[in-house]
């Protein structure tokens, strides 16, 4: 079908140069400041921008604040999810709405500072499709930083892919990177892993990490551990390979032990068969078998979740949205 080049050019000019996507959860007191600082500093870069705030089933007044800001400025788009689906699902919902040439993904807690967007975009315009913000000096507490580093180290080991603990969601991404990510239908969403998988040219730019103005992160150790398990199961089969290695090691150890026992029996050094050692061996190998079945069961469980083919998220309200269904209908 022939397309009018002039019409195509006009449609392109209507698209914003920059889209800022931010998932919002329990941030009633932060939404106004986030929007004001974004408008102030992004306006210095370009007047063609849009701000997409995705409310992820908060129990506070976050959506009311988003509504108020949407009424004040048509460049702000509000998306309300039907319940709390999780940060990375909310990011996916926002990406489906973004239409800018460049897309910024950032958290709403203002630890990702709007003032750093210009620095990231400047690096992107030098020819990189992905510019990741590296938090060289984090302002989180010692325990939070330790848990974060531990999380990424365990994740790197179990997934077989190296992750940098200083890099999270904050960054600038070319539109074709976002389109590639939206083509990924995984039921388990982890934005940094998806960015890592799609490839493209990337660079890390050091940024200043701010203190959280108030409140605390909803990512506690329990949630991070669960996220690590989900990512491990979704993006790697390394646990199964580790189990195979463990099985071979136990078999080799059992073969050596059997040889030693046979040698001692021939030499007449074994008079009474050890009841305690027998029970210990049974318990040990039973535990190994149950663990193996448990890991396999986790993989089967994730397959079961995937074949249900449920939507990744459900949207109940949209404000100032030029796209009724976004780029992808999930």
C-alpha positions in Angstrom: 0.0 0.0 0.0 1.4 3.4 -1.0 1.9 5.9 1.7 2.0 9.7 1.3 5.6 10.8 2.3 4.2 14.3 3.3 1.6 12.7 5.6 4.2 10.4 7.1 6.5 13.4 7.8 3.6 15.3 9.4 2.8 12.3 11.7 6.5 12.1 12.6 6.6 15.7 13.6 3.6 15.2 15.9 5.5 12.7 17.9 7.3 14.0 21.0 11.1 14.0 21.0 11.3 12.7 24.5 9.0 10.4 26.5 9.5 10.1 30.3 8.0 6.9 31.8 7.7 6.6 35.6 5.8 3.9 37.6 4.1 5.4 40.6 3.4 3.5 43.8 2.7 4.9 47.2 4.1 8.3 46.1 1.2 10.7 46.9 3.6 13.3 48.4 6.2 13.0 45.6 4.1 13.2 42.4 3.9 17.1 42.4 7.6 17.6 42.9 8.4 14.9 40.4 6.3 16.5 37.7 7.5 20.1 38.5 11.1 19.1 38.3 10.6 17.1 35.1 8.8 20.0 33.3 11.4 22.5 34.5 14.5 20.6 33.4 13.2 18.7 30.3 11.8 22.0 28.9 15.4 23.2 28.8 16.2 20.3 26.5 13.1 20.3 24.3 9.5 21.5 24.3 8.4 18.3 22.5 8.1 15.9 25.4 5.5 13.8 27.3 5.4 12.5 30.8 3.7 9.2 31.4 2.9 8.3 35.0 1.6 4.7 35.6 -0.2 4.3 38.9 0.4 0.7 40.1 -2.5 0.1 42.4 -1.4 2.3 45.3 -3.5 2.4 48.5 -2.8 6.2 49.0 -3.8 9.2 46.9 -1.2 8.8 44.2 -3.9 8.6 41.4 -5.6 11.7 42.7 -2.3 13.6 42.4 -1.8 12.3 38.9 -5.3 13.4 37.9 -4.6 16.9 39.2 -1.4 17.2 37.2 -3.0 15.8 34.0 -5.7 18.5 34.3 -3.0 21.2 34.5 -0.8 20.0 31.6 -1.9 18.0 28.6 1.6 16.7 28.1 1.2 14.5 31.2 -0.5 11.2 30.6 -1.9 9.2 33.5 -2.5 5.5 33.4 -4.2 3.6 36.3 -3.8 -0.1 36.6 -6.6 -2.2 38.1 -4.4 -3.5 40.9 -0.7 -3.7 42.0 0.9 -5.7 39.2 4.5 -4.7 40.1 7.0 -2.1 39.1 8.2 -3.8 35.9 4.7 -4.5 34.6 3.9 -0.8 35.3 7.0 0.1 33.2 5.7 -2.1 30.4 2.4 -0.3 30.5 4.1 3.1 30.2 6.4 1.9 27.4 3.4 0.8 25.4 2.1 4.4 25.6 5.4 6.2 24.8 5.8 7.6 21.4 8.9 9.7 21.7 12.1 9.2 19.7 13.9 8.8 23.0 12.3 7.2 26.1 13.5 7.9 29.7 12.6 5.3 32.3 12.9 6.4 35.9 11.5 5.7 39.4 9.1 8.1 41.0 10.9 8.4 44.4 13.2 11.2 43.1 16.4 9.2 43.8 16.6 9.1 40.0 17.0 12.9 39.5 15.3 14.7 36.6 18.3 17.0 36.5 20.4 14.1 35.2 18.3 13.4 32.1 20.1 16.0 30.0 23.5 14.3 30.7 22.1 11.0 29.7 20.4 12.3 26.5 23.6 14.1 25.5 25.4 10.7 25.6 22.6 9.1 23.6 22.9 11.7 20.9 26.5 10.7 20.4 25.4 7.5 18.8 24.3 5.1 21.6 20.9 3.5 21.5 21.0 2.7 25.3 22.4 5.0 28.0 22.3 3.5 31.5 22.6 5.7 34.6 25.3 4.3 36.9 24.8 5.2 40.5 28.4 5.4 41.5 27.7 6.6 45.1 24.4 5.4 46.4 22.7 7.2 49.2 20.8 4.2 50.5 21.6 2.7 53.9 24.4 0.3 54.4 22.0 -2.7 54.8 20.1 -1.7 51.6 23.3 -1.4 49.6 24.6 -4.7 50.9 21.3 -6.5 50.0 21.3 -4.9 46.6 24.9 -6.0 45.8 24.1 -9.5 47.1 21.0 -9.6 45.0 22.8 -8.8 41.8 25.7 -11.1 42.5 23.4 -14.0 43.1 21.4 -13.1 40.1 24.5 -12.9 37.9 25.6 -16.3 39.1 22.3 -18.1 38.8 21.3 -16.5 35.5 24.7 -16.7 33.8 24.5 -13.0 32.9 26.5 -10.3 34.5 24.5 -7.5 36.1 25.9 -4.3 37.5 24.5 -3.4 40.9 25.0 0.4 40.2 22.5 0.2 37.3 18.8 -0.1 37.6 15.9 1.2 35.5 17.0 4.8 35.0 18.3 5.5 31.5 17.6 6.8 28.1 16.5 4.3 25.4 16.0 4.8 21.7 12.5 4.1 20.4 13.7 0.9 18.5 15.0 -0.5 21.8 11.6 0.1 23.4 9.8 -1.5 20.4 12.1 -4.6 20.7 11.3 -4.9 24.4 7.6 -4.6 23.8 7.8 -7.6 21.5 9.0 -9.8 24.4 5.8 -11.5 25.8 7.5 -12.9 29.0 5.1 -13.3 31.9 8.0 -12.5 34.2 9.2 -8.9 33.6 12.5 -7.5 34.8 13.4 -4.4 32.8 17.2 -4.4 33.2 17.3 -8.1 32.0 15.2 -7.3 29.0 17.4 -4.3 28.1 20.4 -6.5 28.5 18.9 -9.2 26.2 18.0 -7.0 23.3 21.5 -5.8 22.8 22.2 -2.6 20.8 25.0 -0.2 21.5 25.1 1.0 25.1 27.1 3.1 27.5 27.0 3.7 31.3 27.1 7.3 32.5 27.8 8.1 36.1 25.0 10.1 37.8 24.4 11.5 41.3 22.0 9.3 43.3 19.8 11.4 45.6 18.4 10.6 49.0 14.8 9.5 49.2 12.8 12.6 50.3 10.5 10.5 52.5 9.2 7.0 53.0 11.2 3.9 52.2 11.5 1.5 49.4 8.9 -1.2 49.0 11.6 -3.6 47.9 12.5 -5.5 51.0 14.8 -8.6 51.2 11.8 -11.0 50.7 10.6 -9.3 47.6 14.2 -9.1 46.2 14.7 -12.8 46.8 11.4 -13.7 45.1 12.3 -11.5 42.2 15.8 -13.1 41.9 14.1 -16.6 41.8 11.6 -15.5 39.2 14.3 -13.9 37.0 16.5 -17.0 37.4 13.7 -19.2 36.2 12.7 -16.9 33.4 16.0 -16.1 31.8 18.3 -19.1 32.5 18.4 -22.9 32.8 21.6 -22.6 34.9 20.0 -24.1 38.0 19.2 -27.3 36.1 22.8 -27.4 34.9 24.0 -26.9 38.4 21.8 -29.8 39.5 23.4 -32.0 36.8 26.8 -31.1 38.1 25.8 -31.8 41.7 24.4 -35.2 40.6 27.7 -36.1 38.9 29.7 -35.0 41.8 27.6 -37.1 44.3 27.9 -40.1 42.0 31.7 -39.7 41.8 31.9 -39.3 45.5 29.7 -42.4 46.0 31.9 -44.4 43.6 35.0 -43.5 45.6 33.3 -44.1 48.9 32.1 -47.5 47.6 35.7 -48.4 46.6 37.0 -47.5 50.0 34.3 -49.6 51.8 35.0 -52.5 49.5 38.7 -52.3 50.2 38.2 -52.1 54.0 35.8 -55.1 53.7 38.4 -57.2 51.8 41.0 -56.3 54.5 38.5 -57.4 57.2 38.4 -53.9 58.7 34.6 -53.8 58.7 32.9 -56.1 61.2 29.5 -54.4 61.8 27.6 -52.4 59.2 27.0 -48.9 60.5 23.3 -48.1 61.1 23.9 -44.4 61.7 25.9 -43.9 58.5 23.2 -45.8 56.5 20.4 -43.5 57.9 22.5 -40.4 57.3 23.1 -41.4 53.7 19.4 -42.1 53.1 18.5 -38.7 54.5 21.2 -36.9 52.5 20.2 -38.4 49.2 16.5 -38.0 49.9 17.1 -34.3 50.5 19.0 -34.0 47.2 16.1 -35.8 45.3 13.5 -33.5 46.9 15.6 -30.4 46.0 16.0 -31.5 42.4 12.2 -32.2 42.1 11.6 -28.8 43.7 13.7 -26.9 41.1 12.0 -28.8 38.3 8.6 -28.1 39.9 9.4 -24.3 39.9 10.2 -24.4 36.2 7.0 -26.3 35.5 5.0 -23.8 37.6 6.3 -20.9 35.5 5.4 -22.8 32.3 1.9 -23.3 33.8 1.6 -19.6 34.5 2.8 -18.8 30.9 0.3 -21.0 29.1 -2.6 -19.3 30.8 -1.9 -16.4 28.5 -3.4 -13.8 30.8 -2.8 -10.1 30.2 0.4 -8.7 31.6 -1.6 -5.9 33.2 -5.1 -4.3 33.1 -5.8 -0.6 32.7 -8.8 1.0 34.2 -8.3 4.6 33.4 -6.2 6.8 31.0 -5.9 10.5 31.0 -4.6 12.7 28.2 -3.9 9.6 26.2 -3.6 9.8 22.4 -3.4 6.0 22.2 -6.3 4.1 23.5 -4.6 0.7 23.6 -0.9 1.6 23.4 1.5 0.0 21.0 0.8 -3.5 22.3 -2.4 -4.7 23.7 -1.6 -7.0 26.6 
